[in-house]
Amino acid sequence: MVFIHDTKRTLMMVVDLVNTLPGFDGEDDLQTPHDLARFLETNPYTGVVRVDATEVAEVREVRGRLRELWDVDRVGAVPLVNRMLADGEALPRLVIHDEYDWHIHATSDDSPLATRMMVEAAMAFVDVIRSDEYDRVRICAADDCDSVYIDYSKNGSKRYCDTGNCGNRMNVIAYRARKARESA
């Protein structure tokens, strides 16, 4: 699946952010300003970024709302996305900066970081919904993983996340099970 650069970049950020939530491992990977700074190294933002305890708390709060997008289908995502856009007082505008060509920002540069993240995520999911590609919004199929991902493969066959070695681990388990059945 091909999305325009800012949509794909935002979807990747949303996946990274949602995957900081505690999962099966119980670890919350976004607890301190240092954790947020590390997150922003991979997922940079223009505009006002404070990286303080208040901003960490605000970003942590947005994660749950974004995670809900993986618990619904395309139709169920629409009210969630619309609520995020309304709550963020989205007002789309074209901008160009850094190495990026023209793209859309839907909040002001001085809006809180968490609001900008939520609104950008909602705008990216608008593209996913409009392109009828919501079936690519997935949760890892590994038995012991609840990480989320977006399947960008051409044929839409990806089953496992990129956060660990879920695909390899599940393939080894399946291989060992087949060998055990053959030996029996």
C-alpha positions in Angstrom: 0.0 0.0 0.0 1.3 3.4 -0.9 0.4 6.5 1.1 1.8 9.9 0.6 4.9 10.7 2.6 3.3 12.6 5.5 0.5 10.1 5.9 3.0 7.2 6.1 5.3 9.1 8.4 2.4 9.9 10.7 1.1 6.3 10.7 4.6 5.1 11.6 4.6 7.6 14.5 1.2 6.4 15.7 2.3 2.8 15.7 5.5 3.7 17.6 3.5 5.8 20.1 0.8 3.2 20.7 3.4 0.5 21.1 4.8 2.4 24.1 1.7 1.3 26.0 2.2 -1.5 28.4 1.5 -4.8 26.7 2.0 -8.4 27.6 5.4 -7.5 28.9 3.8 -4.9 31.3 6.4 -2.3 30.3 5.4 1.3 29.7 8.0 2.8 27.4 6.9 6.4 27.8 7.2 7.5 31.5 9.8 10.3 31.6 10.9 13.3 29.7 13.9 11.3 28.6 11.6 8.6 27.2 9.7 11.3 25.2 12.9 12.9 24.0 14.1 9.5 22.7 10.7 9.0 21.0 11.0 12.4 19.4 14.4 11.5 18.0 12.8 8.9 15.8 9.5 10.9 15.4 10.5 14.5 15.2 8.0 17.4 15.5 8.2 21.0 14.5 6.7 23.7 16.6 6.7 24.0 20.3 8.1 21.0 22.1 8.7 21.3 25.9 9.7 17.7 26.8 8.7 18.1 30.4 6.6 16.1 32.8 3.4 17.8 31.8 4.0 17.1 28.1 4.8 13.5 28.9 1.5 13.2 30.8 -0.4 14.7 27.9 1.2 12.4 25.3 0.6 9.4 27.5 -3.1 10.3 27.7 -3.4 10.5 23.9 -2.0 6.9 23.4 -5.1 5.2 24.7 -7.3 7.2 22.3 -5.1 6.3 19.4 -5.0 2.6 20.4 -8.8 2.5 20.1 -8.3 2.8 16.3 -7.0 -0.8 16.3 -10.1 -2.1 18.1 -12.6 -1.0 15.5 -13.3 -1.5 11.8 -13.4 1.2 9.2 -16.9 2.4 10.0 -16.2 2.3 13.7 -13.0 4.4 13.2 -15.0 7.3 11.7 -16.5 8.7 14.9 -13.2 8.2 16.8 -11.3 10.2 14.1 -14.0 12.9 13.9 -13.9 13.3 17.7 -10.1 13.6 17.6 -10.3 16.3 14.9 -13.0 18.2 16.8 -11.2 17.9 20.1 -8.0 19.2 18.5 -9.9 22.0 16.8 -8.4 20.9 13.5 -8.0 23.5 10.8 -6.0 22.0 7.9 -3.5 24.2 6.1 -0.7 23.5 3.6 2.9 23.9 4.9 6.4 23.3 3.6 9.4 22.9 5.9 12.7 21.1 6.3 13.2 18.4 3.8 9.4 17.8 3.4 7.4 19.0 0.4 3.9 20.5 0.7 1.9 18.6 3.3 -0.9 19.3 5.7 -0.7 20.6 9.3 -4.1 20.8 11.0 -3.1 22.5 14.2 -1.0 25.6 15.0 2.7 25.1 15.7 2.1 26.3 19.3 -0.7 23.8 20.0 0.3 21.2 22.7 2.4 18.4 21.3 -0.2 15.8 22.3 -2.9 17.7 20.4 -0.7 17.9 17.3 0.1 14.2 17.5 -3.6 13.3 17.9 -4.8 15.5 15.1 -2.0 14.4 12.7 -2.9 10.8 13.6 -6.6 11.5 12.9 -5.7 13.1 9.5 -3.6 10.1 8.6 -6.4 7.8 9.5 -8.7 9.9 7.3 -6.5 8.8 4.4 -6.6 5.2 5.5 -10.4 5.3 5.7 -10.9 7.2 2.5 -8.6 4.8 0.5 -10.5 1.8 1.9 -7.4 0.3 3.4 -8.5 0.0 7.0 -8.0 -3.8 6.9 -4.3 -3.0 7.0 -4.6 -1.6 10.5 -3.7 -4.7 12.5 -2.6 -6.2 15.9 0.3 -8.6 15.9 -0.9 -12.2 15.4 1.8 -13.7 17.7 0.2 -15.4 20.8 2.3 -13.3 23.2 2.2 -9.9 21.6 -0.3 -7.1 21.3 1.7 -4.6 19.4 0.1 -2.8 16.6 1.2 -2.1 13.0 0.1 -1.0 9.6 0.6 -3.5 6.8 2.3 -1.7 3.9 3.0 -4.9 2.0 1.8 -5.0 -1.6 -0.5 -8.0 -1.1 -1.6 -7.2 2.5 -0.3 -10.5 3.9 1.8 -9.2 6.9 0.7 -10.9 10.1 3.3 -9.8 12.7 4.6 -6.6 14.1 8.1 -5.2 13.8 8.7 -4.5 17.5 10.3 -7.9 18.2 11.0 -11.1 16.4 7.4 -12.2 16.5 7.3 -13.6 12.9 10.5 -15.6 13.4 9.5 -16.8 16.8 6.1 -18.0 15.6 7.6 -19.7 12.6 10.0 -21.6 14.9 7.2 -22.6 17.1 5.2 -23.8 14.1 8.2 -25.7 12.7 8.9 -27.4 16.0 5.2 -28.4 16.3 5.2 -29.9 12.8 8.4 -31.8 13.5 7.0 -33.1 16.8 3.8 -34.4 14.9 6.0 -36.0 12.3 8.1 -37.8 14.9 5.0 -39.1 16.8 
